[in-house]
Amino acid sequence: GMGVSTVTAARILKGQLQHGQGEESLLEMDKFPFVALAKTYNTNAQVPDSAGTATAYLCGVKANEGTLGVSAGVTRDRCNTTKGQEVTSILRWAKDAGKAVGIVTTTRVTHATPSAAYAHSANRDWYSDGEMPPDALEGGCKDIARQLVENIPDIEVILGGGRKYMYPKNVSDVEYPHEEKHRGTRLDHRNLVQAWQEAKPRGKVAEYVWHRRGLLALNLSRVDFLLGLFEPGDMVYELDRNNETDPSLSEMVSVAIRMLQKNPRGFFLLVEGG
């Protein structure tokens, strides 16, 4: 949790790096017209995880550790407790209000924080059906990558990592063709990138990119929907990032804002440095 003490420490460090005392410094978020605090505990754990906490601040409902986009009526790992316990997020509310919406993360786009905005799952680790136990699949629960494509099909911008969960099992990765750990994981043999593109309305342009160059070369005025998946799993830490192939968080956010601000009704953008 990025609580008050963490933010205060950052503010002081920023000021001291600029040769001041520190406390009088301002972070960009200190300049916002509104700032809110949210309690994000899990209902069954004092030290919470980012699935239950993201559900708390994106959906306004406290949940059990390890569960996503569902109420505390859902037990982790138990698919059959999910039905009827789904809760909706601010991303869905913004979309219903006619706003543009987007998700930008340096983790995989199916990770806990981004997926609480669109998914409902008894387990945060069900990234694709390849990570799900047989009883969950038989019970009709959907993996998180599939929910990304199907639950709110008109999310305008999705940028982050997580390519391998979108492709059939053992399909080689476009960037690391010889590395087994980066191969596709889906048991249903679906190509979800293709499914994402095909689900868009006729006449709309849906662009998929996997490389920094591809992202920065887009003419955004001609793009209606954008999916960028820059690594098979989580994106690489900023210190280790290959800045030829992977965009930085700020580059992704810049592209996202330029896409989303085309909507005169405004936008909701979830940004995670994960």
Salt bridges, closest charged atoms under 4 A:
GLU28 OE2 - LYS31 NZ 2.99
ASP30 OD2 - ARG11 NE 2.84
ASP49 OD2 - ARG124 NH1 2.84
GLU65 OE2 - ARG76 NH1 2.98
ASP125 OD2 - ARG76 NH2 3.20
ASP143 OD2 - ARG186 NH2 2.76
GLU150 OE1 - LYS142 NZ 2.79
GLU150 OE2 - ARG146 NE 3.04
GLU150 OE2 - ARG190 NH1 2.95
ASP154 OD2 - LYS95 NZ 3.86
GLU156 OE2 - LYS95 NZ 2.82
ASP173 OD1 - ARG163 NE 2.75
GLU175 OE1 - ARG163 NH2 2.95
GLU179 OE1 - HIS182 NE2 3.53
ASP188 OD2 - ARG186 NH2 2.81
ASP234 OD1 - ARG108 NE 2.72
GLU238 OE1 - ARG241 NE 3.05
GLU251 OE2 - ARG212 NH2 2.71
